[in-house]
Amino acid sequence: MTAVPTSADTAADTNTDPGHRRQRVRLTPRGTTHVPFTGTRAAEGPLTLGQINIAQWLGNVPDHFYSMLCVEFPVPPGATVGDVTETIAVLGARHETLRTTYRLTGERRQVVAASGTLPLDVCVLGDGRWGPRDQVAVAGALVRWLRANPDPAGTPMHVVVAVAPDQNGPVIACAAALSHMAVDHGAIEVLKREFAELVGDPATRQVGGPRHQPLDQAALEATPTERRRAQAAQDYLQHWTQRIPRRLYDMPDTTPGGDPLAVALSSRAAALAVAQVAARTRASGQGIVLGAICAVLAHRTGDREIILPLMSSNRFERHLVDYVGSVAQGTIAGVEVAGRSFDALVKRAWTVVLEASRNARYDASERARLDERIAHERGLLFKYEPLFNSLVTQSSGPGARVPLRARQFDAAQLDAALAETRLRWRPAHRNAAPVRFELNRLDGRLELDLWSADTGVVSREEAESLLLAFERLVVAAAHEDLDPERMREVIGLETAVRSADWIFLDSCWVDVRKVQDLVDDALAPAVTRVFADVDGRPLVAFVAAKDGIRTPEQAHARCMAALPEHPMALAPRHYVLCATAPADPADLASWPEPTATGTGRTPG
């Protein structure tokens, strides 16, 4: 199958509905209106845990692609700019997060204004006949326009609409850029639902009664019960942080330095198959998708267990179902793949995800401190990005299932649907994870993205092969449960073959040659040699001591400082400092008696 590139050029976007004349989407900005709103209170207080999480994250990567979330807002046919203006005013008054600023130095605080304005931009489309069938193409162009034209004031919500000049200016499409400090994906879904209701019916444009707001959430999180819950989450995360691999997808014979890329699988057959497996196993749709992903990854990498970061919506309590604020946080799950049938695997996958989701509300500043200590002890660096992120909306608590349509199993229909499968690739923004799966849709058609941070590590061909192996696996599982041997046959990919230079240590595949490169760089000009094993101790570095490198602690500190430039390496587990280097550093027996030895992990 050949993947099809998708256009990122606004001017080249076209409407491709059957029977509809294609039109190029060209946007001409007409001006900005600052929509006023008035809320019910002005107040300030501490940040919520969700806000701390985003502040901590953006403090490390302030220009991250997801610092602003750009999405389509639905508009009914015939909606006017006036309707959108009135809707923005109601939303600004209704949701305090849309009129909040943040003090992130010193004592961090959220400050809610009683009134203010939100920007609304109007763009005019080019000549032609524009209508509801153009909405998808035009909305996509508006999203790209927002990313290219961010609001200089950094307001929590920036809305843009496109109007057709030859049709008395009806709104053809609408999009919004929202601050990630203000909202997460769950909050965006609430705003989209309310926006559609308000813009379509003037009678609903009322602020309404009191709602659970971020200041209320901060007060709740300060109670003893919620503090204990946050501490339990820290304990859970500490356990898994001590086990998670530095890079889950660390494959041999790859060379970092490529471009980021996203490959999208669109499969009606996979959606039919997931529905059939769900009917048989009573597992959730997300659990089935995650279980299949884990099976493919474990087979390809040779791992028995997949320990992966993921996202939890954290919207399990009733007061958070319609909450507009950022509460989603990352967590970690460990899925044992080896020895399980497909049905057992998907049930296990969702069980551990539920446990992980119950431990996903915590103080991200405290977690960062724990991560730093654990990284120092393990000799690696963490770059958390969700390996699996489900954007499929759940209706309620952690056990909620995606509403998959019940249907009688039809093997012929499933086979026919395979012919409709499409792979599309596109350039992507920079992200830290070597591979990242994002589930966007399950009902009717399964839509699954695979993001590669570096095509030198995970190429387009590799990404496509993983997605197609995933599809083959779930389609085969629709017919019957699959034992481990049958799963391997269906996946059909080669398991990575690693040379003798590779060892498996501390949940990580490690190329000792990469560790040698790290040590040479970090400790230059000292003579060094890394051995995979010395008397039962793994990953031992022998070093000819120099000024500034006289102790294991000094050596380890320099290796840790150099790790960002050596993403495929781990720091040595043990350091042996000697006064001089032998003529042949590769000859272990020729190194002289050490002047100092140790792990280097003791704080200096």
N, C-alpha and C positions, 0 to 999 in steps of 0.2 A: 504494500500500500504506500502511496506517495503522500507525504504531508503537504498541506497547502498553506503558503504564507498568508497572513492577514495584514491588511493595510493599516498603518498608523497615521496616514496622511489625511487630515480633515477634509481637504479639498477633493480627495479621491474617494471618499466614502459614497456609496451609492445605495439606493433602495433596490432590493432584488426580489421583491414580491412578484410571484407569477402574474403576468398580465398588467403589471404596472410599469410605466415608462421610467427608466433609470434617470436619476438626476444627480448631479454633483452637488454636494453639500458645501456651500460657501457661506461663511458667517461674517457679517459686517457689524461691529459693535455700534449701538446707537446712543448709549449713555448709561450712567449708573444712577439709580435712585436709592437713597438711604431711608429705608422703611422704619418709621418710629414705632415703638411699642412701650407699654407701661405695665409693669408687673405689680405684685402685691407687697413685696418687701425688699428692703436693702439690708444685707447682712453679710457677715463673713465668719469663717470657721476653719478648722483644720482640713487638710485634704482627705478624701476617701482613699481606701486601699487601691481602688482602681485608678484613681488619679495619680497616686504615688507611683504605681506601676508604669504608667505612661511617662511621667516626669523622669523617672529613673532611666527608662529606655531611651527617650529622646535626649537626655543629658549625655548619653554615650554616642548617639547617632542623631544629631540635631536636624540634619537634612534628609532623614529617612524618607523614602518614597511614601510611606504610609503615615507620615506626620499629619497629612490632610487626606481625608477619605472622600473621593469624588464619585458620585453615584447619580443615576437617573432618578428623578422624582416623577411619579405618574401624574399625567394631566388628562382629563376627559376631553373629548372633542368639543370644541366651542368655547373652552376656557379662555378668558381674557387676561391681559396683564393686570388689570384691576383685581380680578379674582386671586391671582397669585400674590399681589401686594397685600390684600386683606388677610390672606392665609398666613403669610410670613409674620404679620403683626400679631396674630393670635398665637402662633407657635412661640414667638419671642416672649410674650407675656405668660404663656402657660408653662414653659420649661425654663427653669432657672439656669440650667447649664448653658443655654443659648445667650445668656447675659452675664456670664461669669468670666472674670480674669483671674490670673494666678500669680502669687508671689512665690517664687521658687528658690530664693536665696534667704539665708537665715532661717527663721521659723516659717515653714511653708504654709501658705494659706490660700483658700479660695474666697474670692470677693464677688458677691452678687450685687449687681446694680438694680435699682428699682425701675429704671427706664433706660432707653438707649435706642440705637438704630442697627439694622442689619442691611447689608448691601444687596441690591437686586440689579443685575445687568440685563439689558435687552439687546439681542443680536437679531439682525434682519437677514433672512435667507435671500438667495438670489432669485432671479425671475424664474417663474414656472408655477405649476399647480402643486400645492403642498397640502397634505391631509394626514389623517390618522395612520395610513399605511407607511408614511415616512418617519413615524415617531422613533423607531428603533435606530435608524441610521442617523437622524438628526441628534438624538440624545447622546449617541456615541461621540459625535463631533463636539457637542457641548461639554462632555466630560473632558475631552482632550483640550478644549479651549480653557477650561478652568485650571487644568494642570499647568498650562502654558502662561496663564494670566492670574496668578494668585493675588488675593486681596492684600494690598500692602499693609493694612492695619491688622491683619491676622485675626479677624473676627471669627467667632465660633461657627457661623454659618454664612456662606456666600452663595446666593442663588443666581442662576442665569437661565433665561428663557430665549427661545428662538421663535420669531413671528414671521408670517408670510405677508409681504407688503401688498399683494394684490387681493387679499381676502379680508380686508378690514382689520388686519392685525391679530387674528386668533393665534393662541399659543400652540405651536406644533409639538414642541417638546420642552422639557425642563430638566435641569440638573443642579446639583448642589455640591459644594465643597464644605466638608465639616471637619472641625478640629478633632483629632484623636483624643486630646485631653477632654473634650466635651462628650464624645460618643464612641461607642464601639459598634460592631455589626448588629447586635441585638437592638440597640437604641436606634440605629438607622432604620431598621425594619418598622419600629414603632412610629418614627417620624414619617416614613413613606406612607404608612397606612393612614395616619392622621392628616397628612397633607392631601392625599387623594380625597378623603371625606370632606375636608374643609373647602378645597378649591372647587369641588363639584356641587356643593350645596350651601348657599349663603346662610341658610337657617342654622347650620351647625357652627357658625363662626362665633363661638362663645368660649371664653377662657375656661369656664367650668370651675368645679370645686378644687379643694386642696389636693395635691399629689405628693407622692414620696419623691423628694428632691435630694440632690447630692449632699446638701448640708444635713438633712435628716439621716442620710446613709452614714455620714461621718459620725454623727452622734450615736447611732446604733452600733457602729463598729468599735466605739469606745467602751461599751458595756463589758462587764466581766465575762459573760457568756461568749461574746464574739471575740474577745481577746484570747480566750482559751482555744477557740476554734482556729484562729489565725496561727497560734503557736503549734497546734497539732499539724496544721498544714506545713509549717516550717520543718517540723520533725520528719514528716513524710518525705518532703522534697530533699532534705539532707540525706536521707537513706538512699534515694535514687541518684542524687548528684554524685555520690561516692561510687556509683556503678555505671553511669551512662558513658558511652564511648565518646571520645573527642570528636570523631567523625564516623557516623554510622556507615556511610557509603564510601569507604576508603579502599579503592580498587587499585590493583597493580597496573603498572605500565600506563600511567596517566601523567600528564604534565600540566600543572596549573598555568593559567595565563590566558584562558579563552574568554569569550564574552558570555554574559548571562542570556538565558533563553527560556521561553516557556513553550511547552507542547500541550495542547488540549485534546483530550479524547471525548468525542461525542458519540454515544452508543445507545441506540434503542434496545439492542439485544442485551446489553449488560443490565439495563433497567428491568427488562422482562425477567432476566435471570435472578437478579437480586430479589424481586418480588416473589419469585418461586421459592428461593431458598428461605426467605422470611416466613412464608406460609408453612414450610416444612419444619423449621427450627424454632420459630417464634422469636428469633433474634432481630435486633433492629437493623434497618438498612445501613446506617453508618457502621455498625459493628461488622456487618458482612463485608462492606467495602474495606474497612481497616484490616480485617482478618486476611482478606485476599492480598492486600498490599504487603502485609507482613510476610505472608507465605512467599511471594515473589522476591522480596528483598532478601529473606533468609536463604532462599535457594541460590540467588545470584552471588551473595557475599560469602556464603558458607557459614553463617552464624546460626546457632541453635536458638537464640533468643534475640528479639528485637526490643531494645530499650529506646524509646523515642519521646521527644518533646511533642506536645500537642496543646491545643487551646481548649479552655472550658468557658462556656458562656457565663457561668455563675448566676444564672437567672432561674434558680430553682424555687425560691420562696415567692409567695403570692405577690408581695409588695414590689418585687423586682420584675414581674412579667412585663409591665408597661412602663418601666423606669427608663427615663432618658438621661443617661449618664454612662460613663465607662466603667464596667465591672468585670469584663472578660480578662482572664489572666492565663499565663502559661503554666503547664504542669508536666508531669512525666509519667509514663506508663511502661511497664515491662511485659511483653507478650512472649511466652514460651511457645515456640513453633514446633520444635522437634518432637516427633512421635505422635502428633495429634492429627486426627482426620479433619477434613474441611469444616464439617458441622461443629465439631468440638472446638476448633480453632476460633471460629467466628463468635461462638458463645463466650469463650474465654476472653477474646479481645474486648468485647463490650463490657464484660465484668470488670476488667482492670481499668477500662476507661471510666466507668462509673466511680470506681474507687479513687482514681486520679482526680476526677471532677469534684469530688467531695473535699479534696485537699488542694484547692486552687484559689483560695482567697487568703492573702498573706501580705506582709509588709515587704515590698520589693527591695527597699533599701537594706533591710536586714538580710534578705536572701542574697543580695549582691555581696554583702560582707562574708556570708557563709561560703558563697561560691568562690570568692577570692582565696579564702583559707583552704578550701578543698582543692582548688586548682593548684595551689602551691604545694600541697601535700602529694597530689597525684602527678604533678609535673606536666600539666596540660592546661589549655585555655578553653573556656566555654564560649560559644557564640550561639545563643539560643534563638532559633527560629522554628516555628512549628513545622515538623516533618509532616504532620497530618493536621489539617484544619478543615473542619466541616462547616460550611456556610449554609447548609440546609437547615431551615428554620424548624425548631422543635416547639411543640405546643405548650409544654409545661416542664415538670421536673426532670431529674437526671435519667429517669427510666422511660421518658417519652419516646415514642416510635414515630418515624416518618410515615405519613399516610400513603402507603403504597397501594395501588389499586388491586383489589382481589380479582383474579382471573383464572380460568381453567388453563392448565398447562397445555401448550400446543407446541410440540417440538418443531413442526414445520414452520410455524410462525417465527419461532426463535431463529431458526436457520436463515429464513428469508431476511430477518432484521439485520443479520450480520453484514449483508451487502450494503447497508446504509451507514455503516461505521465510518467516521471521518476523524482524521488527525489534522490539526492545524497548528502551525508553529508561528511564533512571533518573537521579536526581540523583547527583552524584559529589563526591568530595573535591577540594580544590584541588590542582592540579598545574601545573607551569610550562610544559609544552609546549602550543602552540596546538592541535596535533593529535597524538594518540598512538595507534598501532595495537597491539593485543595479541592475538596468536593463541593461543587456548586449546585448540583441538581440531581434528583433521584427519580422523581415521578414522571413517567412517560419517556424520558430520555436521561441516561446517566451522563453527566458532564463532570469530568475530572481533569484538573490541570496538574502538570508536573513542571515545577520550576527548577532549572539548573542554574546555580550561581556561576558556574564556570564550565564552558563547553570543552575545555581541556581536560576536565575531570569527569564530567558527565556530558557526553556529546549528544547532539540531536538524535543520532541513530540509536544511542543507548537509551535515551529517554523514550523514544517511540517503541523500542523493543520491550521496555518495562510496562508501558501502558497496554500494549497488545497482549502481553503475557497475562496481565491482570484480567483483560477481557476474556481471554481463552479460559482462564481458571473459573471465573464466575459463571460463564456459559456452560462449561462442563459440569459444574456443581449444581446447575439447575436440574439436571437429569437425575442425579443421585449424589449421596455423600461420597467423598473421595478419600481413599486412604493415602498415607504419605507417599507411597511409591507412585500411585496414580497422579497425585498432584505434581510430582516432579516431571512425569511424562507430559502432562498437559502444559505446564509452564514452558517447557521446551527451550530454556536458556542454559548456557553452559555456566557451571559454578566456577567462580574465579579460581585460577591456579596461581599460587604464589611460590616464589623461589625460596631457597633456604635462607635468604636474607631477611625473610619476614618471620616475626614471632607474634603470638597472641598473648597480650599482657594487659591485665586490668581492664577487661572488656573491649580492648582496642587491638586492631591489627596494626602492627608496627614494622616498618621497613627500617632495619638497623642502619642502612646506608643513609637514610634521611636523618636519623639521629646523629650520625657522624657529621653530616653537613651542618646541623644545628650547632653541635659542640665546637666544630672548627670555627664557625662564624662567631659564636659567643665568646670563646676563650682565646681567640687569636691575639698575639702570635704564639701562644703556648702550643707545644706539641701534644696531641691527644690521640687516644684510640678508644673506640667504643666496642665492647664485647657483648654479645647476646647473653652470655651466661658465664659466670665465674664462681665455681664452687657452690652452685645452686642459687646464686644471686643473679637475677635478670638485669640486663641493660646496665652494665657497669662501665663507667668512663674512667680511664687512666689519664692523668694530666701531669705534665711537667710544670711544677709550680712556678709562677712569675709574680711580680709585684701586682697586688690587687687580686691575685688568685692563689691564696695561701691556705684557704680552708674550704671544706665542702660547701659551707653556707655561701661563701662568695661565689664559688663556681655555679651553684644552683641558681642563685639570684641572677647571674648573667645569662644563664640558659633560659630562664623564664622571661627575661627582658627581650631576648632574641626570638622567642617563639612566634610572635605575630608574623614574622617574615618566613617562617618554616611551618606552614599549616599542616603538613603531612607528618610532623614529628612529635614525639614525646620527649621530655627531658629525661636524662638518665635517672635510674633508681638509686644508684650508688656511685660515689666519687672516691677515687683513690689518687691522692696527691703525692707526687714523688719529686725529689730534688732535681733529678735530671731525667732526660728521655733516653731510651736505648737506641742503638743504631737502627734496629728494626722494630718500630712501635707495634707492628702486627704480631710480634712474638711475645705472647703473654709472659712466658717464663723469663724473658730478658729484662723486664721492668725491675728497677731496684726496690729496696725496702721502702715502704711509704712513709711520708712524714705526717700525713693525716688521712683519715678515712671517715666516711659517714654518708648519710643520705642527703645532707644539706638542708633538710626540712626544718631543723630547729630554728626558730626565729633568731636573727642576729641582733 
